[in-house]
Amino acid sequence: MAKPEELSVEGVSVELAGAKLVHEVSLRAEPGQVVGLIGPNGSGKSTLLRCVYRVLRPAGGAVRLDGDDLHALTPRETARRVAALTQEHSAEFDFTVAEVVAMGRLPHRRGLSGPDPADGERCAEAMRRVGVDHLAERGFLNLSGGEKQRALIARALVQEPRLLVLDEPTNHLDIAHQLEVLALAREAGPTVLTALHDLNLAAGHCDLLYVLRAGRIVASGPPEEVLRPALLAEVFGVRATPVRHPGTGALQLLFDRL
């Protein structure tokens, strides 16, 4: 297991086609923390995550991992330290699930060397943990949306990143796998930065939340401090009633229209 690293987003701004989508955003994730980004559609969550996993370059500010500017690292070094599960994924060729998961080990191989037995064991274990081991020889393109998502989660886990970036990781997943995916991410050990729509998942799994609206951070802190009815009414336009889970005591929210 790789040692988790501290993520620091320092005054990051993003401009696309002349429009400023993210405005001087700063946030921090301590090693091993699960930090959530929440906000309505179009608030800038995915755009900010794309800067963290280097698909976009900030117009201003910096993204640092243990003090290193991520955008100054080589692609190979970045891939050894950061794994990302994005909302958009495609495959030009119909790889098997086992082949897709094994791609997560590529940054750790030397030169043109092939996989070693330990790589195979890591991949088999990751597939078992996310429940796709029975699909190992199936073509990725023939899977359902939820099956594809679980295979990609397994690929991210075997990459053994120090930082794991998840953009709506519960998309397409049934309720059992929704409840499991963030628990698996925490158990794997990296620092996690995730964008979530489901505020109850955010409440139950995140150590810290940052609320984005129109590309700006409008609130941050532990879930119980952030998920207040007044803020949720202002940002999301809903009436929220906090309740306690009868079994665990965890914060949960009931929603209605304003």
C-alpha positions, -999 to 999 in steps of 0.1 A, spaced: 0 0 0 14 34 -10 18 61 16 -10 87 13 1 122 6 -12 157 14 -32 175 -13 -31 212 -14 -51 232 -40 -39 268 -38 -59 296 -53 -68 277 -84 -87 294 -112 -99 278 -145 -108 295 -177 -123 278 -208 -133 296 -240 -129 329 -223 -152 320 -194 -139 317 -158 -154 285 -144 -134 282 -111 -125 313 -91 -94 312 -68 -104 279 -50 -82 267 -22 -87 234 -3 -66 209 16 -68 171 22 -45 157 49 -29 123 42 -55 96 43 -85 119 45 -116 115 24 -126 150 13 -158 157 -7 -168 184 -31 -206 190 -32 -226 216 -51 -253 219 -77 -248 210 -114 -225 235 -131 -209 246 -98 -173 236 -110 -168 203 -92 -157 183 -122 -137 212 -137 -117 215 -105 -111 178 -103 -98 178 -139 -71 202 -127 -61 178 -99 -57 149 -122 -40 171 -149 -65 170 -177 -68 208 -174 -40 233 -165 -51 261 -141 -51 296 -153 -39 306 -119 -28 289 -87 -13 255 -81 -21 219 -72 5 203 -49 9 168 -37 32 166 -6 45 200 -18 53 190 -53 35 209 -81 15 182 -99 17 200 -132 55 199 -131 57 161 -127 62 138 -156 31 119 -167 47 86 -154 54 101 -120 19 115 -118 4 81 -127 24 65 -99 10 90 -74 -25 99 -87 -54 77 -99 -86 91 -112 -121 77 -118 -138 101 -142 -173 105 -154 -163 100 -190 -146 68 -201 -143 51 -234 -125 21 -249 -115 19 -285 -109 -18 -283 -129 -44 -265 -104 -54 -237 -115 -79 -212 -122 -68 -176 -90 -84 -165 -70 -65 -191 -87 -32 -181 -79 -37 -145 -43 -47 -152 -38 -14 -169 -36 1 -134 -3 -16 -129 14 0 -161 29 30 -143 48 6 -119 64 -15 -146 100 -10 -157 105 -3 -194 87 -29 -216 86 -56 -189 54 -75 -186 33 -82 -155 48 -102 -127 29 -127 -105 24 -101 -78 6 -78 -103 -18 -107 -111 -25 -112 -75 -32 -75 -69 -56 -74 -99 -74 -106 -88 -79 -92 -53 -91 -59 -65 -117 -75 -88 -129 -97 -60 -132 -67 -37 -154 -48 -61 -174 -78 -72 -163 -82 -108 -140 -113 -105 -167 -133 -123 -165 -109 -152 -127 -112 -157 -129 -126 -192 -159 -106 -204 -155 -78 -229 -155 -44 -212 -178 -29 -240 -204 -55 -233 -208 -46 -196 -236 -26 -180 -228 9 -168 -225 -3 -132 -203 -32 -141 -180 -9 -161 -178 15 -131 -168 -13 -108 -141 -25 -132 -127 10 -134 -127 13 -96 -107 -20 -94 -82 -5 -120 -78 26 -98 -72 5 -67 -45 -16 -82 -27 15 -93 -19 20 -56 -21 58 -58 -12 82 -30 -41 104 -41 -74 89 -55 -97 114 -74 -133 102 -78 -158 122 -100 -193 110 -90 -180 74 -83 -215 60 -75 -229 68 -109 -246 37 -124 -242 17 -92 -269 -1 -74 -275 7 -37 -253 -20 -23 -223 -10 -44 -230 27 -38 -226 21 -1 -194 0 -6 -173 21 -31 -163 49 -7 -157 24 21 -133 6 -3 -116 38 -12 -109 46 24 -98 11 32 -73 12 3 -55 40 22 -49 69 -2 -59 104 3 -93 108 -15 -109 138 -32 -143 130 -45 -172 149 -61 -206 137 -49 -242 145 -57 -256 122 -29 -254 143 2 -261 114 25 -232 95 11 -211 127 16 -223 129 52 -215 93 59 -181 89 43 -163 122 41 -141 137 68 -144 172 53 -167 188 28 -162 218 5 -193 234 -10 -190 249 -45 -214 273 -61 -207 291 -93 -170 281 -91 -164 294 -56 -161 278 -22 -190 290 -1 -186 267 29 -162 241 42 -158 219 73 -169 186 88 -202 173 74 -222 181 105 -211 217 103 -216 221 66 -249 202 59 -271 228 76 -307 234 64 -301 271 58 -270 265 36 -287 236 17 -317 258 10 -295 286 -3 -271 265 -24 -294 236 -35 -328 251 -33 -342 223 -11 -357 220 23 -335 196 43 -344 179 76 -315 164 95 -321 131 113 -300 104 130 -297 69 116 -314 47 142 -286 21 141 -254 41 137 -264 76 148 -249 90 116 -263 122 102 -288 117 74 -309 142 55 -345 141 44 -354 164 15 -384 183 2 -391 212 -21 -389 246 -7 
